[in-house]
Amino acid sequence: MRFVGSGSHSAFPVYWQHHNLSTKPESAAEMIHSVFLINYTGDIFLEKHWKSVINRSVCDYFFEAKEKALEPENVPPILQTPHHYLINIYRGKLFFLAVIQTEVPPLFVIEFLHKVAETLQDYFGECSESVIKDNLVTVYEILEEMLDNGFPLATESNVLKEMIRPPTILRSVVNTLTGGSNLGDTLPTGQLSNIPWRRVGVKYTNNEAYFDVIEEIDAILDKSGSTVFAEIQGVIEACVRLTGMPDLTLSFMNPRLLDDVSFHPSVRFKRWESERVLSFIPPDGNFTLMTYHVSSQNLVAIPVYVKQNISFMETGPCGRLDITIGPKQTMGKTVEGLLVTIHMPKAVLNANLTATQGNYTYDLATKVLVWDVGKLNPQKLPNLRGSLSVQSGAPKPEENPSLNIDMKIQQLAISGLKVNRLDMYGEKYKPFKGVKYLTKAGKFQVRT
Amino acid sequence: MSASSGFNDEKGGSSSVGEPEYGHDPASGGIFSSDYKRHDDLKEMLDSNKDSLKLEAMKRIVAMIARGKNASDLFPAVVKNVACKNIEVKKLVYVYLVRYAEEQQDLALLSISTFQRGLKDPNQLIRASALRVLSSIRVTIIVPIMMLAIKEAASDMSPYVRKTAAHAIPKLYSLDPEQKDQLIEVIEKLLADKTTLVAGSVVMAFEEVCPERIDLIHKNYRKLCNLLIDVEEWGQVVIINMLTRYARTQFLNPNINENLLEEGCDKTFYGSDGNDDDEEEKDKGEAAALAKRKPYVMDPDHRLLLRNTKPLLQSRNAAVVMAVAQLYFHLAPKAEVGVIAKALVRLLRSHSEVQYVVLQNVATMTIKRRGMFEPYLKSFYIRSTDPTQIKVLKLEVLTNLANETNISTILREFQTYIKSMDKDFVAATIQAIGRCATNIGEVRDTCLNGLVQLLSNRDELVVAESVVVIKKLLQMQPEKHSDIIKHMAKLTDNIQVPMARASILWLIGEYCEHVPKIAPDVLRKMAKSFTNEEDIVKLQILNLAAKLYLTNSKQTKLLTQYVLNLAKYDQNYDIRDRARFIRQLIVPTEKSGALSKYAKKLFLALKPAPVLESPFKDRDHFQLGSLSHLLNAKAGGYQELPDWPEAAPDPSVRNVEVPEWTKCSSREKRKEKKVEKPFYSDSEGESGPTESADSESYSSGSDSGSGSAESGSGSESQESEEASDSEEEEKDTKKKKKKEELKKPVQRSESSEQSSEEEVRKRARKSKQQKSDSESESDEDDDSDSESIPSESEDSESEVDVKNKKKVQTRVKAVQSKAPPKPVTKESKKEMSLLDLDDFEAAPSPQVTPVNSFLSSSLATDLEGLSLSDSVLSPTAISPPGAQKSYELLHRITGEGLSVEYCFSRQPFGPDTNMVAVQIQFVNSAAADAKNLHMEDVKLQSGMRVKEFPEIELLPAGETATAVMGIDFCDSTQAANFQLCTHSRKFFVSIQPPVGELMKPVFMTENEFKKEQGQLMGMNEITEKLTLGAKCRNEHTIVQKVTAAANLSRVPCGSDKECRFAGRTASGGSLVLVTVASEEDGAARLTLNCDKMVIGTMLVKDVLLALTQ
């Protein structure tokens, strides 16, 4: 990339200063020097520097790698250039690229970039190019607050929101009329508190605390339908809108199921260790209370079975596909949102299939077959069958594609985890409490 | 790059191709008049007196900056608004200023005064933000101002401002490295800060400015360990990484002994010495001898670090988890490293970038510590949807995990991978199979056969890769596999992939002796098809021909010449050259020189078998989790992870002098050494200054008081009384000494009798104990915690009590001499101990009878009352908030402002002598009063009893109260669980006693002792040999250490080589007799007689630990 310059600044002292920095590698340490936001096509639409400016041409190394990787997921997260290291994450069709100059734990930077993405998501409801462009100044300010001299400063979105208010439709109307902005005009106190995730003086008229226990089944099933590997990943998402400083205790009927856990910083680890209860002063609003893992040593119930036969003729431009899905261990609940995705071999030109239920699409460019089944009816099992046309002359595809299954089961935690009770201390009122369970397919793959 | 980017700076903003230009520099010419005018707009808006216009202008300017456009020409117009009243405008002006000040230094100076004013603002947030912006302005001329501001802010009242100061340090340092020395002073000061808010930031500053100054950490080490859990996530990462490095310089390798045993199971040990820890590099024999001589005992500070980082494995932040994982990997005993596996496997469910980094680290770990990831083998199975780079890394891990038992599973898995559509991945899988085959002899043939089948794969890449791998495998044992070479020879008919054909031909040529019949035939076929072959194949045909000619010229001479002739007229000059070259070498003519003699050597030289090893081998010499590790190259600013020291540096450097206001008794000090330090800090929790352990210097001085459990108590409140006290105590000790001298008849011998039979048992026990030691520590930190903690806290308690009695404190002197010299270096230490020694020599005799036993129980109860009222009356004098050293029962946050701590007072519990007295201190730091503090719902093991403390009706906000409760633990270390209730809340709490607190001292004479001991032989006796820690080789220290570890009293003894102690368990009244007999060179024998075997075993463990440090 060439830069057409406005040449008038060439005499500024910044140059020799810069020079100094670069010849003094040891002491120029900072964690994150600059961040660039880059869209899918490779446009840099935001840059933020915490020290001297690093020219955006540094991203060329990244573009080169991106070119080479073909898929954005395959861009190496860490790139080494002659003078910098580039650490990038790919999220929501955007690349967040951090430039660093010296040793820093890569996960530190990666986690921070994800935190940025999450914060933006939290602020604007989504984290996309258009949203960021619409709120450029706010985003810039958020970045300014999140890092100080390249070191994370305020990363709790609750603290940030005290300093920089998230936009609302009402406020943006008011702002246009009055010329106001989204900057908080009171001084943020969250940074000073011992519990930075919660601000003081929260008030609600309806006090409510909802918890969603969401479990995902990660599984690999082999051709014959037996389980190669299965485990359950759980997460408890909370939405807590409570007045004041409530102290909550959430307990389970069967906490021993949980094999491995990680917590929101608010959760008191010692109490978990000693009593297996979650005791915490909740953040205000939505947050992930805990994630957990149910060991693969336990038997994992697999809610559906798949009978499949995909074959390609040894000769002739043709293949057969026949898939049937039926319920297996559903604990009496209905399987919904059933979706089968198959990445076909390159040689498959088209698919001519009939589905007894739902619709299928075959994307000719990406070679992805998607069958949207919907609700699984145990009386009448959904079936998809038909022929695949294979490029003539091409050799018979070596492998059979694996099936990726998506599904949902409402009101069920497949591990059997049950919330026992939620107690609130420290406040007088009685909150509304609710727990919802949901089981989903995570990375659920059937090999063929 | 950075230099050149520096030069481009300005222009960088101005355009990137294809984007509309606005906000261009007006000076570049009038042509861009529209831009010029646009900026004029902005200037007008900024000059207006309407805030809304200014704000609008600033927003547009900041948007320009965000897009990377140049807005530097607006500097004068913007900087005028730095003092703008509107906070929103102001903030945006700051943003602008930080970005452009560097380029417009002169103008930037105009803004400085605003910030200087801000630094004095009464509001901490304004002070902090002023400092933040000021320090972000990279203008060299203000360096002195910044320095001043940082220094001032470092002593600000507000921790938030201090945090900002810590952040400012690296900024100033990178602006002017000359300031380093001054900045280090500030860092030193901030390192001593006790708030969690500052800790992470100052360690970050430390790492950037002076990572080499490890000495600055000593005094703050324990505090950092204890604060860690409450520090914010990012700070945790930095602190953990720094502490890893610190620990490597200060502690001994915990695996020093295990490394020797491990050779059997650790494959890499064979592979090469170089990749193992340096200890392993040492001569094995020598190391073994060394290990036998010195049983490894972990420094309590080392343990503290491991224990306090472990909960962070549950952090939601992957960077924190990784930091802890690498800490464990680099610092923990091998048996304990396993805990990190689960957490790391958890991270594999995070974003793919996180997976990428974690897998790289797991790959390195699996080479050294395969066992710990084996249970998670399936978590590394590959999904077709994984990105290729993740697939390849998982494959690497699977390969490293492969061993005899799981190889069949892994190979089955690999079989499915071979069919993948992702060819890069397939190639990597084939490589992986090859590596499994080389590492695991059992499956070599299976793998080979599998790979041979792959030779018929349609994919060129797969075939080529297979051939290459087969080639490597065959090179390892060619003679065994002539059948495969034969098979491959046959394949030449079918395989069309040139690369594969070429490889096969190479193989046949190389091992033509193994296939003497087939080789010429292959050459014949190849000669036939020569003209139709690809170039690489032709080259290999030539090679084959040459080799055959040299080994079997009879059969192949003509063929070779035919092939050479064909090649002579080939279109490709490489082939023509090769043919010419070979002809000259192998076909002797007059012209061919001396070289042809060596033709055989040239062509049939033994080629070394390639080594198939993991690219992650040896990577662990980089600190795991670091960028350098990931890149496998040293990144700028990387701090090497030092090797373990041969001998541990003086651990006392981490002792912290006692802040004047803490009451700190001699006993506490003495104790330090023996108990694990962590709980110290535990009890301090978030509030606490780490006042630990100046034990050494003290201990030598504490002599006179040492024998008596109760003798010492010093707090500043008493300092005035010091003189009289010490006099008193001198008298006291004199008296005691006399007494002892009277009963001096030497009688010892019994113990030696049984020594031989004990020997065997002893040994077994020792090893067992060591094992259980490490186990219990790793698995249940809680246990070890609770065991030691109360014993510690109990002291402080007893001190409070005893204080009122005005009993004797030798220590006061020590405390005084201690407090002033703050820079506690070794010299000052020594000085002090010298002082103390003098003291001691002046004092008559160290032998002291336990004061404790003289206490009448009524006096004790009196004291109890006293202590109660005392602490209630003057909470500030006795225990300023945060100075408590007892064990935490209820944390301030959990308790919503109510914090409760407890300690074992070692006083008889009045109402019931079977009970252990536990003193509880309540601090109400909440805004509201706490009412009706009482206990409820006591849950006990059967037989245990509790005497509840009287209800505290009112504890006003900010006040402190103390209560005493009694617990009959039934001579077990089971915890007493109960609910602590206030008028509004209930908290689950539990008290668990260390074993040493389950007994009461008993006074007996030497004769009685011997008699009792004689009745507690055999099963009731435990003997251990030990090496006394360097610091506790004299009698006084031994006495101190033992009495601190257990509530026992000294039994007078004629020999100065033996120390004896006696006590009875509180509940059952079983005798507990301890004898420490010291021998040459610090060797010693510990004998414990007690008919409660569990108590005995546990106590031995504690005493042993206390004495070996």
Interface residues (C-beta under 8 A of the other chain):
Chain A: M1 R2 F3 V4 G5 S6 G7 S8 H9 S10 F12 P13 V14 Y15 Q17 H18 H19 L21 S22 T23 K24 P25 E26 S27 A28 A29 E30 M31 I44 F45 L46 E47 K48 H49 K51 S52 V53 I54 N55 R56 S57 V58 E71 E73 N74 P76 P77 I78 Q80 T81 P82 H83 H84 Y85 N88 I89 Y90 R91 I100 Q101 T102 E103 V104 P105 P106 L107 F108 I110 E111 F112 H114 L136 V137 V139 Y140 E141 E144 D148 N149 F151 P152 L153 T155 T178 G179 G180 S181 L183 D185 L187 P188 T189 Q191 L192 N194 I195 P196 D218 I220 D222 V228 F229 E231 Q233 M245 D247 D259 D260 V261 S262 F263 H264 P265 R268 F269 K270 R271 E273 S274 E275 S279 I281 T288 T291 H293 S296 H343 P345 K346 P395 E398 E399 N400 P401 S402 N404 Y425 G426 K443 Q445 R447
Chain B: M1 S2 A3 S4 S5 G6 F7 N8 D9 E10 K11 G12 G13 S14 S15 S16 V17 H24 D25 A27 S28 K50 D51 S52 L53 L55 E56 K59 V62 A63 I65 A66 R67 G68 N70 S72 I87 E88 K91 L92 V95 R99 E102 E103 Q104 Q105 N123 Q124 L125 I126 R132 S135 S136 R138 T140 S158 P159 Y160 T164 H167 A168 P170 K171 Y173 S174 P177 T196 L197 S201 M204 E207 E208 V209 I229 D230 E232 E233 W234 V237 N241 P311 Q314 S315 R316 N317 A318 A319 V321 M322 A323 K342 A343 V345 R346 R349 H351 S352 E353 V354 Y356 V357 V358 K378 S379 Y381 R383 S384 T385 P387 T388 Q389 E413 T416 K419 S420 M421 N457 R458 D459 G625 S626 L627 S628 L630 L631 A633 A635 G636 G637 Y638 Q639 E686 D782 H891 I893 T894 E896 S984 R985 F988 S990
